[in-house]
């Protein structure tokens, strides 16, 4: 569920960029999309680390 939420936020930001800066070159569009992708990969890694730390281990592990 969290992956879908992150993807939706990423897509929304890309759409906002495209409508907010209509005179941006295709290179700038790709650059921003790549930057946002890397940013959301880092956020996803941090979220997964946080979830691993916050989940208590069961006695069967």
Chimera marker file (.cmm) of the C-alpha trace (Angstrom):
<marker_set name="trace">
<marker id="1" x="0.000" y="0.000" z="0.000" r="1" g="1" b="0" radius="0.5"/>
<marker id="2" x="2.837" y="2.364" z="0.850" r="1" g="1" b="0" radius="0.5"/>
<marker id="3" x="4.480" y="1.720" z="-2.534" r="1" g="1" b="0" radius="0.5"/>
<marker id="4" x="1.319" y="2.750" z="-4.358" r="1" g="1" b="0" radius="0.5"/>
<marker id="5" x="1.024" y="5.886" z="-2.239" r="1" g="1" b="0" radius="0.5"/>
<marker id="6" x="4.645" y="6.844" z="-2.962" r="1" g="1" b="0" radius="0.5"/>
<marker id="7" x="4.146" y="6.209" z="-6.674" r="1" g="1" b="0" radius="0.5"/>
<marker id="8" x="1.018" y="8.383" z="-6.694" r="1" g="1" b="0" radius="0.5"/>
<marker id="9" x="2.878" y="11.218" z="-4.956" r="1" g="1" b="0" radius="0.5"/>
<marker id="10" x="5.751" y="10.890" z="-7.447" r="1" g="1" b="0" radius="0.5"/>
<marker id="11" x="3.349" y="10.962" z="-10.390" r="1" g="1" b="0" radius="0.5"/>
<marker id="12" x="1.537" y="13.984" z="-8.952" r="1" g="1" b="0" radius="0.5"/>
<marker id="13" x="4.818" y="15.871" z="-8.583" r="1" g="1" b="0" radius="0.5"/>
<marker id="14" x="5.836" y="15.046" z="-12.159" r="1" g="1" b="0" radius="0.5"/>
<marker id="15" x="2.450" y="16.248" z="-13.442" r="1" g="1" b="0" radius="0.5"/>
<marker id="16" x="2.690" y="19.430" z="-11.354" r="1" g="1" b="0" radius="0.5"/>
<marker id="17" x="6.165" y="20.038" z="-12.775" r="1" g="1" b="0" radius="0.5"/>
<marker id="18" x="4.915" y="19.621" z="-16.335" r="1" g="1" b="0" radius="0.5"/>
<marker id="19" x="1.967" y="21.971" z="-15.853" r="1" g="1" b="0" radius="0.5"/>
<marker id="20" x="3.858" y="24.403" z="-13.622" r="1" g="1" b="0" radius="0.5"/>
<marker id="21" x="6.748" y="24.798" z="-16.047" r="1" g="1" b="0" radius="0.5"/>
<marker id="22" x="5.268" y="24.355" z="-19.522" r="1" g="1" b="0" radius="0.5"/>
<marker id="23" x="8.279" y="25.959" z="-21.223" r="1" g="1" b="0" radius="0.5"/>
<marker id="24" x="10.732" y="23.457" z="-19.751" r="1" g="1" b="0" radius="0.5"/>
<marker id="25" x="12.786" y="21.581" z="-22.304" r="1" g="1" b="0" radius="0.5"/>
<marker id="26" x="12.419" y="17.814" z="-22.677" r="1" g="1" b="0" radius="0.5"/>
<marker id="27" x="15.854" y="17.454" z="-21.073" r="1" g="1" b="0" radius="0.5"/>
<marker id="28" x="14.665" y="19.365" z="-18.006" r="1" g="1" b="0" radius="0.5"/>
<marker id="29" x="11.525" y="17.202" z="-17.839" r="1" g="1" b="0" radius="0.5"/>
<marker id="30" x="13.596" y="14.027" z="-17.863" r="1" g="1" b="0" radius="0.5"/>
<marker id="31" x="16.082" y="15.469" z="-15.366" r="1" g="1" b="0" radius="0.5"/>
<marker id="32" x="13.314" y="16.332" z="-12.884" r="1" g="1" b="0" radius="0.5"/>
<marker id="33" x="11.633" y="12.943" z="-13.322" r="1" g="1" b="0" radius="0.5"/>
<marker id="34" x="14.944" y="11.154" z="-12.670" r="1" g="1" b="0" radius="0.5"/>
<marker id="35" x="15.663" y="13.363" z="-9.640" r="1" g="1" b="0" radius="0.5"/>
<marker id="36" x="12.220" y="12.640" z="-8.201" r="1" g="1" b="0" radius="0.5"/>
<marker id="37" x="12.651" y="8.919" z="-8.866" r="1" g="1" b="0" radius="0.5"/>
<marker id="38" x="15.964" y="8.841" z="-6.999" r="1" g="1" b="0" radius="0.5"/>
<marker id="39" x="14.451" y="10.876" z="-4.169" r="1" g="1" b="0" radius="0.5"/>
<marker id="40" x="11.551" y="8.447" z="-3.823" r="1" g="1" b="0" radius="0.5"/>
<marker id="41" x="13.881" y="5.426" z="-3.956" r="1" g="1" b="0" radius="0.5"/>
<marker id="42" x="15.780" y="6.926" z="-1.017" r="1" g="1" b="0" radius="0.5"/>
<marker id="43" x="12.507" y="7.621" z="0.819" r="1" g="1" b="0" radius="0.5"/>
<marker id="44" x="11.385" y="4.037" z="0.195" r="1" g="1" b="0" radius="0.5"/>
<marker id="45" x="14.681" y="2.684" z="1.567" r="1" g="1" b="0" radius="0.5"/>
<marker id="46" x="14.343" y="4.827" z="4.687" r="1" g="1" b="0" radius="0.5"/>
<marker id="47" x="10.750" y="3.718" z="5.158" r="1" g="1" b="0" radius="0.5"/>
<marker id="48" x="11.684" y="0.054" z="4.875" r="1" g="1" b="0" radius="0.5"/>
<marker id="49" x="14.511" y="0.487" z="7.412" r="1" g="1" b="0" radius="0.5"/>
<marker id="50" x="12.155" y="2.256" z="9.787" r="1" g="1" b="0" radius="0.5"/>
<marker id="51" x="9.522" y="-0.480" z="9.437" r="1" g="1" b="0" radius="0.5"/>
<marker id="52" x="12.121" y="-3.180" z="10.099" r="1" g="1" b="0" radius="0.5"/>
<marker id="53" x="13.271" y="-1.400" z="13.252" r="1" g="1" b="0" radius="0.5"/>
<marker id="54" x="9.760" y="-0.715" z="14.531" r="1" g="1" b="0" radius="0.5"/>
<marker id="55" x="8.425" y="-4.275" z="14.067" r="1" g="1" b="0" radius="0.5"/>
<marker id="56" x="9.105" y="-6.357" z="17.165" r="1" g="1" b="0" radius="0.5"/>
<marker id="57" x="10.585" y="-9.752" z="16.496" r="1" g="1" b="0" radius="0.5"/>
<marker id="58" x="8.420" y="-12.725" z="17.216" r="1" g="1" b="0" radius="0.5"/>
<marker id="59" x="9.635" y="-15.518" z="19.438" r="1" g="1" b="0" radius="0.5"/>
<marker id="60" x="9.728" y="-17.805" z="16.374" r="1" g="1" b="0" radius="0.5"/>
<marker id="61" x="12.459" y="-15.831" z="14.543" r="1" g="1" b="0" radius="0.5"/>
<link id1="1" id2="2" r="1" g="1" b="0" radius="0.2"/>
<link id1="2" id2="3" r="1" g="1" b="0" radius="0.2"/>
<link id1="3" id2="4" r="1" g="1" b="0" radius="0.2"/>
<link id1="4" id2="5" r="1" g="1" b="0" radius="0.2"/>
<link id1="5" id2="6" r="1" g="1" b="0" radius="0.2"/>
<link id1="6" id2="7" r="1" g="1" b="0" radius="0.2"/>
<link id1="7" id2="8" r="1" g="1" b="0" radius="0.2"/>
<link id1="8" id2="9" r="1" g="1" b="0" radius="0.2"/>
<link id1="9" id2="10" r="1" g="1" b="0" radius="0.2"/>
<link id1="10" id2="11" r="1" g="1" b="0" radius="0.2"/>
<link id1="11" id2="12" r="1" g="1" b="0" radius="0.2"/>
<link id1="12" id2="13" r="1" g="1" b="0" radius="0.2"/>
<link id1="13" id2="14" r="1" g="1" b="0" radius="0.2"/>
<link id1="14" id2="15" r="1" g="1" b="0" radius="0.2"/>
<link id1="15" id2="16" r="1" g="1" b="0" radius="0.2"/>
<link id1="16" id2="17" r="1" g="1" b="0" radius="0.2"/>
<link id1="17" id2="18" r="1" g="1" b="0" radius="0.2"/>
<link id1="18" id2="19" r="1" g="1" b="0" radius="0.2"/>
<link id1="19" id2="20" r="1" g="1" b="0" radius="0.2"/>
<link id1="20" id2="21" r="1" g="1" b="0" radius="0.2"/>
<link id1="21" id2="22" r="1" g="1" b="0" radius="0.2"/>
<link id1="22" id2="23" r="1" g="1" b="0" radius="0.2"/>
<link id1="23" id2="24" r="1" g="1" b="0" radius="0.2"/>
<link id1="24" id2="25" r="1" g="1" b="0" radius="0.2"/>
<link id1="25" id2="26" r="1" g="1" b="0" radius="0.2"/>
<link id1="26" id2="27" r="1" g="1" b="0" radius="0.2"/>
<link id1="27" id2="28" r="1" g="1" b="0" radius="0.2"/>
<link id1="28" id2="29" r="1" g="1" b="0" radius="0.2"/>
<link id1="29" id2="30" r="1" g="1" b="0" radius="0.2"/>
<link id1="30" id2="31" r="1" g="1" b="0" radius="0.2"/>
<link id1="31" id2="32" r="1" g="1" b="0" radius="0.2"/>
<link id1="32" id2="33" r="1" g="1" b="0" radius="0.2"/>
<link id1="33" id2="34" r="1" g="1" b="0" radius="0.2"/>
<link id1="34" id2="35" r="1" g="1" b="0" radius="0.2"/>
<link id1="35" id2="36" r="1" g="1" b="0" radius="0.2"/>
<link id1="36" id2="37" r="1" g="1" b="0" radius="0.2"/>
<link id1="37" id2="38" r="1" g="1" b="0" radius="0.2"/>
<link id1="38" id2="39" r="1" g="1" b="0" radius="0.2"/>
<link id1="39" id2="40" r="1" g="1" b="0" radius="0.2"/>
<link id1="40" id2="41" r="1" g="1" b="0" radius="0.2"/>
<link id1="41" id2="42" r="1" g="1" b="0" radius="0.2"/>
<link id1="42" id2="43" r="1" g="1" b="0" radius="0.2"/>
<link id1="43" id2="44" r="1" g="1" b="0" radius="0.2"/>
<link id1="44" id2="45" r="1" g="1" b="0" radius="0.2"/>
<link id1="45" id2="46" r="1" g="1" b="0" radius="0.2"/>
<link id1="46" id2="47" r="1" g="1" b="0" radius="0.2"/>
<link id1="47" id2="48" r="1" g="1" b="0" radius="0.2"/>
<link id1="48" id2="49" r="1" g="1" b="0" radius="0.2"/>
<link id1="49" id2="50" r="1" g="1" b="0" radius="0.2"/>
<link id1="50" id2="51" r="1" g="1" b="0" radius="0.2"/>
<link id1="51" id2="52" r="1" g="1" b="0" radius="0.2"/>
<link id1="52" id2="53" r="1" g="1" b="0" radius="0.2"/>
<link id1="53" id2="54" r="1" g="1" b="0" radius="0.2"/>
<link id1="54" id2="55" r="1" g="1" b="0" radius="0.2"/>
<link id1="55" id2="56" r="1" g="1" b="0" radius="0.2"/>
<link id1="56" id2="57" r="1" g="1" b="0" radius="0.2"/>
<link id1="57" id2="58" r="1" g="1" b="0" radius="0.2"/>
<link id1="58" id2="59" r="1" g="1" b="0" radius="0.2"/>
<link id1="59" id2="60" r="1" g="1" b="0" radius="0.2"/>
<link id1="60" id2="61" r="1" g="1" b="0" radius="0.2"/>
</marker_set>
